[in-house]
Amino acid sequence: MSDIETIEAEALSAIKDAGNLAALDEVRVAELGKKGRVSGLMKQLGGMSAEERQEMGPKLNALKNRVADAVAARKADLEDAALEAQLANETLDLSLPPKPEARGALHPVMQVFEEIAAIFGDMGFAVAEGPDIEDDWHNFTALNFPEGHPARETHDTFFFHPQEGAPAKVLRTHTSPVQIRVMEETPPPIRILVPGRVYRNDWDATHTPMFHQVEGLVIDKGIHMGHLKGCLSDFAREFFEVDKAATRFRPHFFPFTEPSAEMDVQCDRSDGAVKVGEGKDWLEILGCGMVHPNVLRNCGIDPDEYQGFAFGMGVDRLAMLKYGMPDLRPYFEADPEWTRHYGFAPWLTPSVSGGLS
Ligand code: DAH
């Protein structure tokens, strides 16, 4: 009898002291296993008289059940504690502040690049690019600016120190050299749009030494002024997001086109701001013309077989006009207040069908 009490007390205390599942299992085996102490007591029942067995049987069974229950309870406790410890370890601190709100904005010049590319992309033009540091051939000579020609002087060119035997390299003064690079490499038909930075030694409220242009070039059989006029008039209306706007083409001179023109778009200036698509005034927005036969020949294209038109426009001024920015200089001051005010959400890609701005 006292055996039962001693074994129970010892077993319960060992169960309580078991610090982990492995230790608890050792206790279980030592008490309830085949060779365990409780099992040992149970085996003695076989050698008892019927009366003894009647008395001891229920007691031993109850002992066995209490020990088994204690093992199960301790096991559940240990498992809960292990889970708690694991959860505490893997905790996320939900009180941490979220990521700060994105503050960046797309510069209006980049927005206008995207808008122009969307409009001409819709007409089947592909974007092409060229280097900012150009040689004399691509920036001038191949574009039909002969050496010593006065048109070179109007470009206020930044020159690099000359290398032996070769004319000095330049910071490109316009995006037109990319016309040459593409025509030298690609057989017609060609339909490209060239956004890029250009450089001239000039600095006041409307001129910065680095500014942005978009160039366009179309070369194919049977291209004429009508294609140029239709394409650029459509562009003007789409860009200024108006249903109607008259355009006019004034004769002009560029060495690389013949005939050459500047395109104006109808506008109204009567209440201070410029409104495109109404009124009796004109706003000059780009230069254009039919590609000069000399330029085609310089690139190995036969002018009797292929013709084309080209155009070029200043993007900084177009952005000023469209988005009402009065001064060019803050464009390049990287003032976050200015960018927040005039900038665009970078993920809203302009498209002709979905809206430009
Ligand atoms: N390259 C000229 C400039 O920077 C702009 C230009 C005018 C480009 C007429 C053209 C064009 O392709 O046909 O002033």
Boltz pocket constraint, residues with backbone or C-beta under 6 A from the ligand:
constraints:
  - pocket:
      binder: B
      contacts: [[A, 173], [A, 174], [A, 175], [A, 176], [A, 215], [A, 216], [A, 254], [A, 257], [A, 261], [A, 286], [A, 287], [A, 288], [A, 289], [A, 309], [A, 310], [A, 311], [A, 312], [A, 313]]
      max_distance: 6.0
